[in-house]
């Protein structure tokens, strides 16, 4: 698995897990802000086979190599948030703070079954810049990042995209998630789909240490939509236990 390292290598470890269809570049403004941390940014999807569980196993091994007893923080968005949940379930004592942003945990097997015929027709659109700009807008990807987004999405193969989407849409909370020992913050935007809000609620209810916040005026992608706000609430929560402004999820 490819990854990049930034910041202060003697500081606490902070791992950023990107969403599907984007890359590690989505965390650029977080990396700049958290320069006192040892930031690790993996590239989660390749042209080879993909599974959330296998990816989680690789990342656990990477964290174990890098942490050396230091504080470990994992921040995941969408697909990356699902991987973070899987990591917490596999190795409950490894991660001290985790921030789970917009994680789908209510499986949609019927939708997953329909992906293949739908993508067979729509896949060519991925390389269409007009279509890509519409997709980018929903993820708060502006002109500064569009070229990187378009490059990553247009180079993804049909088979790789199928695997990612099926893993994403059939993911459910692992059996051992409740054993995770660290602090867990669940966030979702109040403008996200109903199933995403329900997923956040189910996650909060499935773990005694989990805190949940529905963020105001946000869709899918708070770290790109409002990076300064995101960086501030991450820092305040890690250092002081202060929850971001929003509606508490119970």
HUGI-V135145 format. One record per helix or strand of 2 or more residues. SS is the DSSP state (~ for helix, > for strand). FROM is the first residue (numbers start at 1). TO is the last residue. If there is no record, write none. Layout:
SS	FROM	TO
SS	FROM	TO
This chain:
>	3	7
>	13	17
~	24	33
>	38	42
~	52	67
>	72	77
~	79	90
>	97	101
~	109	127
~	129	138
~	143	155
~	158	169
~	177	179
>	183	189
~	194	205
>	210	215
~	222	225
~	227	240
>	247	249
